[in-house]
Amino acid sequence: MKNRYKLLFLLFFTLILTGCTFKYDIKIMLNGKVVESATLFDGTTTIKDKKEFLSLVDKSLEVFDVKVDEKKNIYDGNLIGIKLQKDYSNLHDYARQNKAVKYIFENIAVNEENKIVNIKSISSQYDIIQNENNGSYNYTNSEITLTLPFKVIDSNANKIDVENNKYTWLVNDDFKEIKISYDKTKYYTNNVFKLFPYMTVDIWLTLLLVVIIIWFVISTLILGFRLLKREKM
């Protein structure tokens, strides 16, 4: 375990230097699919050094056998960062397979009681990370964010964006764990337009099919009504 952490610090946390921003986002979709994205932005890395920075990211992914669905470079003036994204079929698959959060926590527990879903992190490794490196890492503006279309019942988030149902935990010296519970049968809003971002391709295709069927039924009824009217004339 100790060797694992040393390797982790060498590859992954080398990216998180003083002044670096690490943002980790989890988005739960209407169909239960989970979209995971992580953004690493090194405030000390210039575009001139981008090959070394991107090479280190690729090496980290290779060593820890992390498969991503999308990798995108981010440029801000003369600085460079990277965004990684991976999709999971459901929350339980995410809890079992994700690796990014498991560098911060020992594990993520997900359980359901009737209609209530509970998510809880297990054993924060933040203190281990800090102690191994003599507290040398400064996670400026680093955070973990969860957005979802369902009604949240309870959470210990540091910041809550009620309008967008976004829950944020700040990675700092008080950072210990994540807890959140939500009702998977209730949406957080009655405004259907606000739920559009949580719709996946399969949902859009289903809606399109429903619209086509409705259009076909209505068209058939109208045509039948016109033909019946002509016969009576």
TIDRENPA-487178 format. One record per residue (C-alpha): x, y, z. Coordinates in steps of 0.05 Angstrom, whole numbers, padded with zeros to 5 digits, always signed. Each point is the difference from the previous one (the first is absolute). Last residue first. Example, Ala and Ser with C-alpha at 12.3 -4.5 7.8 and 13.67 -1.06 7.14 Angstrom:
% residues 2
+00273-00021+00143
-00027-00069+00013
***
This chain:
% residues 233
-01422+00274-00977
+00000-00055+00052
+00058-00034-00035
+00040+00065+00000
-00009+00008+00075
+00024-00071+00012
+00062+00013-00042
+00014+00065+00039
-00009-00035+00068
+00046-00056-00021
+00054+00049-00023
-00006+00038+00066
+00003-00065+00041
+00060-00025-00040
+00036+00067+00009
-00014-00001+00075
+00026-00071+00007
+00062+00014-00043
+00016+00064+00038
-00007-00037+00066
+00045-00056-00024
+00052+00050-00026
-00002+00038+00066
+00009-00064+00039
+00059-00021-00044
+00032+00068+00010
-00009-00006+00075
+00033-00069-00002
+00057+00027-00043
+00010+00058+00049
+00002-00049+00058
+00050-00044-00036
+00044+00059-00015
+00004+00021+00073
-00043+00050+00037
+00029+00035+00061
+00012+00066-00036
-00075+00001-00019
-00023-00001+00072
-00001+00076+00006
-00048+00002-00059
-00050-00044+00038
-00009+00053+00054
-00031-00038+00058
+00066-00002+00036
+00041-00046+00045
-00031-00061-00031
-00029-00054+00044
+00004-00076-00006
+00075-00005+00012
-00006+00034+00068
+00068+00025+00020
+00053-00010+00054
+00069+00032+00005
+00063-00011+00041
+00071+00016-00019
+00060-00007+00047
+00058+00033+00035
+00020+00068-00028
+00016+00047+00057
+00070+00015-00027
-00028+00014-00069
-00035-00034-00059
-00066+00038-00004
-00063-00041-00008
-00052+00025-00050
-00073-00018-00011
-00037+00023-00063
-00075+00000-00005
+00002+00054-00054
-00041+00053+00037
+00017-00028+00068
+00075+00010-00009
+00026-00030+00064
+00069+00011+00030
+00038-00037+00054
-00039-00064-00012
-00022-00040+00061
-00063-00028-00034
-00073-00016+00013
-00065-00010-00038
+00022+00016-00071
-00055+00000-00052
+00023-00030-00066
+00029+00030-00063
+00073-00007+00022
+00063+00041+00008
+00059-00022+00043
+00063+00042+00009
+00068-00015+00029
+00046+00060+00012
+00068+00031-00008
+00002+00076+00003
+00074-00002+00021
+00020-00069+00022
+00065+00016+00034
+00047-00059+00003
+00060+00004+00046
-00034-00028+00062
+00062-00040+00017
-00008-00041-00063
-00019-00067+00031
-00039+00038+00054
-00042+00038-00051
-00018-00061-00041
-00014-00041+00062
-00044+00056+00028
-00039+00003-00066
-00012-00075+00001
-00073+00007+00020
-00027-00066+00027
-00066-00018-00034
-00040+00047-00043
-00076-00003+00006
-00057-00002-00050
-00070-00017+00023
-00058-00012-00049
-00071+00004+00028
-00057-00035-00037
-00002-00062+00044
+00067+00003+00035
+00055+00003-00052
+00074-00007+00012
+00062+00032-00029
+00068-00002+00034
+00062+00035-00029
+00069-00027+00018
+00067+00013+00030
-00009+00073-00015
+00044+00052-00035
+00034-00045-00050
-00065-00040-00001
-00034+00062-00029
+00039-00007-00065
-00005-00076-00004
-00073-00013-00017
-00020-00073-00009
-00041-00022+00059
-00034+00065+00019
-00012+00017-00074
-00030-00068-00013
-00047+00010+00059
-00020+00069-00026
-00020-00025-00068
+00024-00012-00072
+00065+00037+00012
+00030+00055-00044
+00072+00026+00002
+00028+00070-00010
+00069+00031+00006
+00014+00074-00005
+00071+00028-00007
+00035+00064+00018
+00044+00051-00035
+00023+00070+00014
+00021+00057-00046
-00070+00029-00006
-00046-00054+00025
+00005-00064-00041
-00036-00065+00015
+00021-00066-00031
-00055-00052-00008
-00002-00074+00016
-00064-00040-00011
-00024-00070+00015
+00053-00013+00053
+00035-00065+00019
+00042+00004+00064
+00051-00056+00005
+00036+00032+00060
+00067+00000-00036
-00030+00019-00067
-00043+00058+00025
+00059+00028+00039
+00045-00006-00060
-00050+00037-00043
-00004+00056+00051
+00075+00004+00004
+00006+00003-00076
-00052+00056-00001
+00041+00042+00048
+00067-00014-00035
-00030+00017-00068
-00034+00062+00028
+00064+00033+00025
-00002+00058-00050
-00075+00005+00012
+00017+00020+00071
-00005-00044+00062
+00002+00036+00067
-00075+00009+00010
-00011-00074-00013
-00071-00014-00021
-00027-00069+00010
-00073-00011-00018
-00036-00064+00017
-00065-00025-00031
-00048-00056+00019
-00066-00010-00035
-00047-00048+00036
-00060-00034-00033
-00061-00006+00044
-00051+00012-00057
-00010+00073+00021
+00075+00013+00002
+00046+00003+00060
+00058+00049-00009
+00066-00007+00038
+00051+00055-00005
+00072+00003+00025
+00037+00066-00001
+00074+00004+00015
+00030+00070-00003
+00074+00010+00009
+00029+00058+00039
+00052-00043+00034
+00007-00064-00039
-00052-00051-00018
+00030-00033-00061
+00056-00031+00041
-00060-00028+00037
-00013-00051-00054
+00068-00027-00018
+00047+00003+00059
-00055+00003+00052
-00033-00062-00029
+00065-00038-00001
+00011+00017+00073
-00072-00019+00015
+00007-00068-00032
+00065-00012+00036
-00036+00013+00066
-00056-00048-00018
***
